[in-house]
């Protein structure tokens, strides 16, 4: 039994029957949810929805709901999610910004081959920038954006952000020098030394960063994406990095995942060959994968289910019951 299963079992009355299953076998999952009152997970397909007629609560085990087929849910089902990943992701963002600006990965590779890319041994080398005084541009200022701004404060960065519903009070509370609406993204793109994407992927944000937006950024700027790959046009991003329209990028979210690999068994994360570029930090959608994230999510999910069973108000409701009863 995993730590998280144990936390969930301990969080609820002993008469609750838990069934843990492998999501790779959709048929088996559908047979289980036919009798389920509560479902905990981050994926919910149309086939599962057709089977889950008794379902009253879908507790998403994370934040994103883009893998939940809402249209297939029975009308009485309430949907709630949980967060608790923002600190882990924010630490990854700070790590990525430092790694990019200090050329950590190229320097490591070079020294392993006996190449000392230091100004003391190669006068052509440029001096590294520090984070102090640099503009951190946050596209999205929710849980993750706020935590990134908090961790950036000791580095004395100039933090600016855009979000759907900005407010002066929110900007003052978190020490921002600017907080505007998404319509002011062009200004943020031109100002940012580090542009961090931390907003949901919805129809009107898909592809919001394209060729024109990337060309408007500083050639010394770095892009960091911990949200969803679809926010940025894949071809435009590859061209921007390959042609040095921007200095580099740190990417934790991708255009293709292992379950979408092509017929050759290729599990590379995109159509374009980002892995061949030396100005990209690549990680496998793992910025939030820490012990703390999953422990707190298990605790929060268990607490929400307990609230539901006690007819108490739920936390982070995404969809209320559509039942007319």
Order of alpha helices (4+ residues) and beta strands (2+ residues): alpha-alpha-beta-alpha-beta-beta-alpha-alpha-beta-alpha-beta-alpha-beta-alpha-beta-alpha-beta-alpha-beta-beta-alpha-beta
